[in-house]
Amino acid sequence: MDQLKLLVDLHIKGQRQGPGGRDATRRAIDLAGLNKKQRLKIADIGCGTGAASLILAQSLNAEICAVDFLQDFLDELDTQAVKLGLADRIKTLLASMEALPFQDASLEVIWSEGAIYNIGFENGVRYWRKFLKPGGILAVSELTWLTRNRPDALTRHWGREYPEVGLPSQKIGQLETHGYEVLGYFPLSPDCWRDNYYGPMQGRFANFLDKHGHSSEAMALVSAEQTEIDLYEKYSSFVSYGFYVARKLPD
Ligand SMILES: C[S@@+](CC[C@H](N)C(=O)[O-])C[C@H]1O[C@@H](n2cnc3c(N)ncnc32)[C@H](O)[C@@H]1O
């Protein structure tokens, strides 16, 4: 089995595929000041199995287009949406976040939790802006430094893995440069990593390894995930995801 299929298999039964949480999504909804009665067109980009889409659909009067480039994740989201009676509010779409099929100025909201790094934060906020209606909302979570001074090993690690990691002030500056007014920012709390993402993933390790006969590829994947978890545990006071909520300014 190739690496991507293994990755999907390890993550598909997780409630989420990255750090985050119900309270954080709700807090971002509040920061955005979204009207709960108005019918809103929302795209959830890099939705995975739909952690955020499901909460948005439960919290708002929304028509959600959940976008991912992995059909297996979208199928799982469709199943969950039917189970929760939300299928009429969530439609899944197989597409790349780099080539979205939306019309310009067609969305009230673009949501993206733990996914914009795939095209880079600055590139993503610049490219996605045209799809928002005037005054539309962008809500994204992104890897963010919590402190200006940090252990060198941590700065080197993320400098290699995701050179765009930055301070909140840098991310806010980029949003302002690219035509947004920032309505709020908050860092994700450690439970978003431990209780909602890493803990449940660790709980799936044993079954995953059994299922794949402890193949070297499966062992390597588990080991890479554990290394990331160890790094987070060691340095959790220096780095997290930041949730950024912004409004599109007129051109
Ligand atoms: C870390 S996961 C986050 C998933 C979900 N938003 C969550 O918080 O649980 C990142 C997601 O982005 C998707 N993704 C990565 N690159 C993509 C691309 N170029 N276009 C669309 N989706 C992409 C992955 O398939 C994955 O579902």
The ligand as an SDF file (V2000), in Angstrom:
LIG
                    3D

 27 29  0  0  0  0  0  0  0  0999 V2000
   -4.5220   18.4770    8.4680 C   0  0  0  0  0  0  0  0  0  0  0  0
   -5.8960   18.0350    7.4910 S   0  0  0  0  0  0  0  0  0  0  0  0
   -7.1830   19.0260    8.2210 C   0  0  0  0  0  0  0  0  0  0  0  0
   -8.5520   18.4760    7.9250 C   0  0  0  0  0  0  0  0  0  0  0  0
   -9.7300   19.1940    8.5990 C   0  0  0  0  0  0  0  0  0  0  0  0
   -9.8690   20.5540    8.1860 N   0  0  0  0  0  0  0  0  0  0  0  0
   -9.6180   19.1020   10.0860 C   0  0  0  0  0  0  0  0  0  0  0  0
   -9.3610   20.1450   10.7350 O   0  0  0  0  0  0  0  0  0  0  0  0
   -9.7840   18.0090   10.6130 O   0  0  0  0  0  0  0  0  0  0  0  0
   -5.5740   18.8340    5.9410 C   0  0  0  0  0  0  0  0  0  0  0  0
   -6.5710   18.4630    4.8400 C   0  0  0  0  0  0  0  0  0  0  0  0
   -6.2340   19.1740    3.6450 O   0  0  0  0  0  0  0  0  0  0  0  0
   -6.4020   18.3080    2.5420 C   0  0  0  0  0  0  0  0  0  0  0  0
   -5.5510   18.7980    1.4490 N   0  0  0  0  0  0  0  0  0  0  0  0
   -4.2020   18.8150    1.3710 C   0  0  0  0  0  0  0  0  0  0  0  0
   -3.7760   19.3870    0.2310 N   0  0  0  0  0  0  0  0  0  0  0  0
   -4.9060   19.7390   -0.4540 C   0  0  0  0  0  0  0  0  0  0  0  0
   -5.1400   20.3750   -1.7040 C   0  0  0  0  0  0  0  0  0  0  0  0
   -4.1310   20.7640   -2.4820 N   0  0  0  0  0  0  0  0  0  0  0  0
   -6.4160   20.5880   -2.0770 N   0  0  0  0  0  0  0  0  0  0  0  0
   -7.4550   20.1980   -1.2980 C   0  0  0  0  0  0  0  0  0  0  0  0
   -7.2940   19.5810   -0.1040 N   0  0  0  0  0  0  0  0  0  0  0  0
   -6.0400   19.3540    0.3170 C   0  0  0  0  0  0  0  0  0  0  0  0
   -6.0060   16.9470    3.0580 C   0  0  0  0  0  0  0  0  0  0  0  0
   -6.5450   15.9020    2.2740 O   0  0  0  0  0  0  0  0  0  0  0  0
   -6.5790   16.9940    4.4740 C   0  0  0  0  0  0  0  0  0  0  0  0
   -7.8980   16.5210    4.5100 O   0  0  0  0  0  0  0  0  0  0  0  0
  1  2  1  0
  2  3  1  0
  2 10  1  0
  3  4  1  0
  4  5  1  0
  5  6  1  0
  5  7  1  0
  7  8  2  0
  7  9  1  0
 10 11  1  0
 11 12  1  0
 11 26  1  0
 12 13  1  0
 13 14  1  0
 13 24  1  0
 14 15  1  0
 14 23  1  0
 15 16  2  0
 16 17  1  0
 17 18  1  0
 17 23  2  0
 18 19  1  0
 18 20  2  0
 20 21  1  0
 21 22  2  0
 22 23  1  0
 24 25  1  0
 24 26  1  0
 26 27  1  0
M  CHG  2   2   1   9  -1
M  END
$$$$
